[in-house]
């Protein structure tokens, strides 16, 4: 009983911020009072507040940009990562382990170390504040994780499959595209979900490498909106925008959680 009571209390404490977010994001924009933040208003103005946020911060363009980045970059990342894992493990690339360390080694450095060099190089190359520029950096960041998971996955696949396909006359590219890639769909999906979530929630690269409303990611736009809370943007409007914008990642995970768990277990072989 004591353990259950402690767990219930800890669970309520953990859910406290979520409760505050839901209650205050749903109250009318003009009725926010910090003194009564814990008390529901009785009104449901979540969608209305989100509409104000869309109009005030032009979230429509930012949402479209985030959707583009969160779909295209993970797709490119998992395919390139799968090719790297296939080349290192199946094709038995010479010094493959060192090539893998070269690919994965960049993840040991904090992303903040890359911001100034990226900003300077993007400005010189004409990639600053462009969709292509963000797609490139997000893809590059996603490749190491995909290579790590797919390398582990392909290490558990019998090499005789590759030999049999070669004896049947299939090229190395055809074997990858028609056999190994479909075989690793679960692992690819798990990596895609992780990378989708990372890109959708990214703030740092959006702040550093974008400027215009139609290019910047949605979390960058939300950050600007929340900064304007002190300049006149009602608190419920900012909270509603943050809550609604966070839903795609939650829905994606809930819809694919079994496939996600299976893919991670397969990728940890």
C-alpha positions as CSV (number, residue, x, y, z in Angstrom):
1,X,0.0,0.0,0.0
2,X,2.8,2.4,0.9
3,X,4.6,1.7,-2.4
4,X,1.4,2.2,-4.4
5,X,0.6,5.5,-2.6
6,X,4.2,6.8,-3.2
7,X,3.9,5.9,-6.9
8,X,0.5,7.6,-7.2
9,X,1.9,10.8,-5.5
10,X,5.0,10.8,-7.8
11,X,2.8,10.2,-10.8
12,X,0.6,13.2,-9.9
13,X,3.7,15.4,-9.4
14,X,5.0,14.2,-12.8
15,X,1.6,15.0,-14.5
16,X,1.4,18.4,-12.9
17,X,3.0,20.4,-15.7
18,X,0.9,18.6,-18.3
19,X,-2.2,19.5,-16.4
20,X,-1.2,23.1,-16.2
21,X,-0.5,23.1,-19.9
22,X,-3.8,21.6,-20.8
23,X,-5.8,23.8,-18.5
24,X,-4.2,27.1,-19.5
25,X,-4.0,26.3,-23.2
26,X,-7.7,25.7,-23.2
27,X,-8.8,28.8,-21.4
28,X,-9.9,32.0,-23.3
29,X,-6.9,34.2,-24.2
30,X,-8.2,37.2,-22.3
31,X,-9.0,35.3,-19.1
32,X,-5.6,34.1,-18.1
33,X,-4.7,34.9,-14.5
34,X,-1.5,33.3,-12.9
35,X,-3.3,33.2,-9.5
36,X,-5.9,30.9,-10.9
37,X,-3.7,28.8,-13.2
38,X,-4.6,25.6,-11.5
39,X,-8.3,26.1,-11.8
40,X,-10.1,25.2,-15.1
41,X,-12.0,28.0,-16.6
42,X,-14.9,25.9,-17.8
43,X,-14.4,27.1,-21.4
44,X,-12.6,25.2,-24.2
45,X,-10.8,27.7,-26.4
46,X,-7.8,25.5,-27.5
47,X,-8.5,25.6,-31.2
48,X,-9.4,29.3,-31.1
49,X,-6.1,30.1,-29.3
50,X,-4.2,28.0,-31.9
51,X,-5.9,29.9,-34.7
52,X,-4.7,33.1,-33.2
53,X,-1.2,31.7,-33.0
54,X,-1.3,30.6,-36.7
55,X,-2.3,34.1,-37.7
56,X,0.1,35.9,-35.4
57,X,3.2,33.9,-36.2
58,X,2.4,32.6,-39.6
59,X,2.6,29.0,-38.4
60,X,1.2,27.7,-41.6
61,X,4.4,28.2,-43.5
62,X,6.5,26.9,-40.6
63,X,4.4,23.8,-40.3
64,X,4.8,23.0,-44.0
65,X,8.5,23.5,-43.7
66,X,8.8,21.3,-40.6
67,X,6.8,18.6,-42.4
68,X,9.1,18.8,-45.3
69,X,12.2,18.5,-43.2
70,X,10.8,15.8,-40.9
71,X,9.9,13.5,-43.8
72,X,12.6,14.1,-46.5
73,X,15.6,14.2,-44.2
74,X,14.8,11.0,-42.3
75,X,14.1,9.2,-45.5
76,X,17.4,10.2,-47.0
77,X,19.1,9.5,-43.7
78,X,17.9,6.0,-43.3
79,X,18.6,5.1,-46.9
80,X,22.1,6.4,-46.7
81,X,22.6,4.8,-43.3
82,X,21.3,1.5,-44.7
83,X,23.7,1.7,-47.6
84,X,26.6,2.4,-45.2
85,X,25.7,-0.6,-43.0
86,X,25.2,-2.8,-46.1
87,X,28.6,-1.8,-47.5
88,X,30.5,-2.2,-44.3
89,X,28.9,-5.5,-43.2
90,X,27.6,-7.3,-46.3
91,X,30.1,-6.1,-48.9
92,X,32.9,-6.4,-46.2
93,X,34.4,-3.0,-47.0
94,X,38.2,-3.0,-46.2
95,X,38.8,-1.3,-42.9
96,X,35.0,-1.2,-42.5
97,X,35.2,-0.7,-38.7
98,X,37.2,2.4,-39.1
99,X,34.9,3.7,-41.8
100,X,32.0,3.1,-39.3
101,X,33.9,5.0,-36.6
102,X,34.4,7.9,-39.0
103,X,30.7,8.0,-39.7
104,X,29.5,7.6,-36.1
105,X,32.4,9.5,-34.5
106,X,30.9,12.9,-35.3
107,X,28.1,12.2,-32.8
108,X,30.5,12.6,-29.8
109,X,30.7,16.3,-30.4
110,X,27.9,18.6,-29.2
111,X,25.9,20.1,-32.0
112,X,26.5,23.6,-30.5
113,X,30.1,23.3,-31.6
114,X,29.0,23.2,-35.3
115,X,26.8,26.3,-35.2
116,X,29.3,29.0,-36.0
117,X,31.1,27.0,-38.7
118,X,27.8,26.0,-40.2
119,X,26.5,29.6,-40.2
120,X,29.6,30.9,-41.9
121,X,29.9,28.1,-44.5
122,X,26.1,28.2,-45.2
123,X,26.3,32.0,-45.7
124,X,29.3,31.6,-48.1
125,X,27.6,28.8,-50.1
126,X,24.2,30.5,-50.4
127,X,22.5,27.8,-48.3
128,X,21.5,30.1,-45.4
129,X,17.8,30.4,-45.0
130,X,16.9,27.8,-47.6
131,X,15.0,24.6,-47.5
132,X,17.8,22.7,-49.1
133,X,20.3,23.9,-46.5
134,X,18.2,22.5,-43.6
135,X,17.5,19.3,-45.4
136,X,21.2,18.7,-45.9
137,X,22.2,19.3,-42.3
138,X,19.3,17.3,-40.9
139,X,20.2,14.4,-43.3
140,X,23.8,14.5,-42.2
141,X,22.9,14.4,-38.6
142,X,20.6,11.5,-39.1
143,X,22.9,9.3,-41.0
144,X,25.1,8.1,-38.1
145,X,22.2,6.7,-36.1
146,X,20.8,4.9,-39.1
147,X,24.3,3.5,-39.9
148,X,24.7,2.3,-36.4
149,X,21.3,0.5,-36.2
150,X,21.5,-1.0,-39.7
151,X,25.1,-2.1,-39.2
152,X,24.0,-4.1,-36.2
153,X,20.9,-5.4,-38.0
154,X,22.8,-6.6,-41.1
155,X,25.4,-8.3,-38.8
156,X,22.7,-10.7,-37.7
157,X,21.7,-11.6,-41.3
158,X,23.2,-14.8,-42.7
159,X,25.8,-14.0,-45.4
160,X,24.6,-17.0,-47.3
161,X,21.6,-14.9,-48.5
162,X,24.0,-12.5,-50.2
163,X,25.9,-15.4,-51.7
164,X,22.8,-17.1,-53.0
165,X,21.6,-13.9,-54.7
166,X,25.0,-13.4,-56.3
167,X,24.9,-16.9,-57.7
168,X,21.5,-16.1,-59.2
169,X,23.1,-13.2,-61.1
170,X,21.8,-10.3,-59.0
171,X,24.0,-7.2,-58.8
172,X,25.1,-5.8,-55.4
173,X,22.7,-2.8,-55.8
174,X,19.8,-5.1,-56.7
175,X,20.5,-7.3,-53.7
176,X,20.4,-4.3,-51.4
177,X,17.3,-2.8,-53.0
178,X,15.2,-6.0,-53.4
179,X,16.4,-8.1,-50.5
180,X,18.2,-6.3,-47.6
181,X,16.3,-3.1,-47.7
182,X,12.8,-4.7,-47.5
183,X,14.2,-7.1,-44.9
184,X,15.1,-4.2,-42.6
185,X,11.8,-2.3,-42.8
186,X,11.2,-2.6,-39.0
187,X,14.6,-1.2,-38.1
188,X,14.3,1.5,-40.7
189,X,10.9,2.5,-39.3
190,X,12.3,2.8,-35.8
191,X,15.1,5.0,-36.9
192,X,12.7,7.1,-39.1
193,X,10.5,7.7,-36.1
194,X,13.4,8.8,-33.9
195,X,14.7,11.1,-36.5
196,X,11.3,12.5,-37.4
197,X,10.8,13.4,-33.7
198,X,14.2,15.0,-33.4
199,X,13.8,17.1,-36.6
200,X,10.2,18.2,-35.7
201,X,11.3,19.3,-32.2
202,X,14.6,20.9,-33.3
203,X,15.1,24.5,-32.3
204,X,18.9,25.1,-32.5
205,X,19.5,24.7,-36.2
206,X,16.3,26.5,-37.1
207,X,17.4,29.5,-35.1
208,X,20.9,29.5,-36.5
209,X,20.3,28.7,-40.2
210,X,17.0,30.3,-41.0
211,X,15.4,33.7,-40.9
212,X,12.2,33.9,-43.0
213,X,8.8,32.6,-41.9
214,X,8.4,30.2,-44.8
215,X,11.8,28.5,-44.2
216,X,12.1,28.3,-40.5
217,X,10.9,25.2,-38.6
218,X,7.8,25.4,-36.6
219,X,9.5,25.2,-33.2
220,X,11.6,28.2,-34.1
221,X,8.3,30.1,-34.9
222,X,6.8,28.9,-31.6
223,X,9.9,30.1,-29.7
224,X,9.5,33.5,-31.3
225,X,5.8,33.5,-30.3
226,X,6.5,32.6,-26.7
227,X,9.1,35.4,-26.6
228,X,6.4,37.8,-27.6
229,X,4.3,36.8,-24.6
230,X,5.9,39.7,-22.7
231,X,5.1,42.0,-25.6
232,X,1.4,41.3,-25.8
233,X,0.9,37.7,-26.9
234,X,-1.6,36.0,-24.5
235,X,-0.1,33.1,-22.5
236,X,-2.9,30.7,-23.5
237,X,-2.2,31.4,-27.2
238,X,1.5,30.4,-26.9
239,X,0.6,27.4,-24.8
240,X,-2.0,26.2,-27.3
241,X,0.4,26.6,-30.2
242,X,3.0,24.5,-28.4
243,X,0.5,21.8,-27.4
244,X,-1.1,21.4,-30.8
245,X,2.3,21.5,-32.7
246,X,3.6,18.7,-30.4
247,X,0.7,16.3,-31.3
248,X,2.1,14.9,-34.6
249,X,5.1,13.3,-32.9
250,X,2.8,11.8,-30.2
251,X,0.3,10.5,-32.7
252,X,3.1,9.0,-34.9
253,X,4.7,7.2,-31.9
254,X,1.3,5.8,-30.6
255,X,0.4,4.6,-34.1
256,X,3.7,2.8,-34.6
257,X,4.8,1.9,-31.1
258,X,4.8,-1.9,-31.8
259,X,6.8,-1.5,-35.0
260,X,9.1,0.9,-33.2
261,X,9.8,-1.5,-30.3
262,X,10.3,-4.4,-32.7
263,X,12.7,-2.3,-34.9
264,X,14.8,-1.2,-32.0
265,X,15.1,-4.8,-30.7
266,X,16.1,-6.0,-34.2
267,X,18.6,-3.2,-34.5
268,X,20.3,-4.0,-31.2
269,X,21.5,-7.5,-32.4
